[in-house]
Amino acid sequence: MKAPTTLIIDDEPLIRLSMVDALKAVGYDVRAAATGQEGLQILNTNAIDMLITDLRLPGMDGLEILHLCKQRSPRTEVIMITAHGSVDTAVEAMKRGAYDYVTKPFSMDELLLIVDRVARVLALRQENLLLREELEDKFSFQGILGKNDRMREVLEKIKLVAATDSTVLILGESGTGKELVANAIHRNSPRRDEALIKVSCAALPESLLEAELFGHEKGAFTGALRQKRGRFELAHRGTLFLDEIGEISPIVQVKLLRVLQERQFERVGGTETIEVDVRLVCATQKDLKKEVQQGRFREDLFYRLNVVPVRLPPLRERREDILVIAEHVLQTRAARMNKTLKGFSHGAQELLFRYSFPGNVRELENMVERAVALGRQQEEVQVWQLCGFSACPYLGGAPQEACGFCSEGLTGKRDRGEASSSLAAARDQFERQFIQSVLGRVHGNRTEASRILGMSRKALWEKCKRLGVSSGRTEHDEG
């Protein structure tokens, strides 16, 4: 990636020229301005990746420049330059979206370290953008994401079978995206301009399901006040998606088998034979072969349904897709809520990767949507926002029984091969890095760090001691 285009705004000529020379010497493309107004004109006419601005400027201060910059270019990262007595204002600037700050007087080496960190963030963001574009082009299909080898095979199979009229049986645990696959098959089939009708077989009792699928005549049963067309009729020339097909009763199985064999049926209580042209897509989380062996599912119907089986792997078996899906959901949900978030913190990424996701993709989507709802503008998603508990144990609180992350650690289970001890390690790693980051920003000032972290100085000292973090300047130094 090319060096970030950088804009420096400072009204002191010597400092401004020194920063320009230092950044150009290490390969940055640098623009400079002496006033906020001049800097905003450059921002309006150029793609600026990084902005370094003094807090105190004539006519327009750095906070106002930060606000206008984030309005016009939310992804531009801002470094604030502040005098020694304005640390509180600089911290406020970071809450408003600044990446970091440097206090005058500063050395160029100190500034270059911060600039290098920003450049790494920008490079990672660009890499993620390119990866998403690659995924959308190569590893996605109608909203189904996956670079895992098994998922790539599934995507290729879906693309091939979509162009046919073959019956498809989608297999997979709850939440793996079976309905999404059915949508993709229909939208890419020759029947795409006709109806896609969906029925949840598990949601209806036997008597109602039969009438729902095949329709009924007036007076066929108590409450049948008029004739009603069934889902097969409504799906004529289109696609019918039967979810949880393993739940249908033996009587409905017989009628369904006849429709598949002869393409015709009678409404409940009727004698008229109705012919239909329907492409059938079914889904189940049950093992239908076992259901056949145990006599609960007709063998001849199973073979009629199992023409093209599509098996979706659970999320725990495609871990390389977790962050890809999470990032995609984060972007779409954040846009829907008019928020701009900076992705997932290291601790949040670690926890997402290690969690077993018993609810699969659906659970991941809900978790990320919760994090977006609780997230703050221009900040990274944190662990507690994923689980939804402000007293999250990863922030020093008590474990929560209702939290999926906590429950794995509480029970001591190795849920599908995941060790609970890894969650504790992820928490410690997250806390260690976060505290080190805050202490670095305030130059080791424990009083200031404890205020930002929302904890007492004693609690900060004890946590630093436990995690092996250098706890900053002594009380005497701070005075």
Secondary structure as UniProt FT lines:
FT   STRAND          5..9
FT   HELIX           13..25
FT   TURN            26..27
FT   STRAND          29..33
FT   HELIX           36..45
FT   STRAND          50..54
FT   HELIX           62..72
FT   TURN            74..75
FT   STRAND          77..82
FT   HELIX           84..86
FT   HELIX           87..95
FT   TURN            96..97
FT   STRAND          100..103
FT   HELIX           108..138
FT   STRAND          140..141
FT   TURN            142..143
FT   STRAND          144..145
FT   HELIX           149..162
FT   STRAND          168..171
FT   TURN            174..175
FT   HELIX           178..187
FT   TURN            190..193
FT   STRAND          196..200
FT   HELIX           201..203
FT   HELIX           206..214
FT   TURN            218..219
FT   TURN            222..223
FT   HELIX           231..234
FT   TURN            235..237
FT   STRAND          239..243
FT   HELIX           245..247
FT   HELIX           250..262
FT   STRAND          264..266
FT   STRAND          273..275
FT   STRAND          279..284
FT   HELIX           288..293
FT   TURN            294..295
FT   HELIX           299..305
FT   TURN            306..307
FT   STRAND          308..311
FT   HELIX           315..317
FT   HELIX           319..321
FT   HELIX           322..336
FT   TURN            337..338
FT   HELIX           346..354
FT   TURN            358..359
FT   HELIX           360..374
FT   TURN            377..378
FT   HELIX           383..387
FT   TURN            390..391
FT   HELIX           393..395
FT   TURN            401..402
FT   HELIX           404..411
FT   HELIX           415..417
FT   HELIX           421..441
FT   TURN            442..444
FT   HELIX           446..453
FT   HELIX           457..467
FT   HELIX           475..478
//
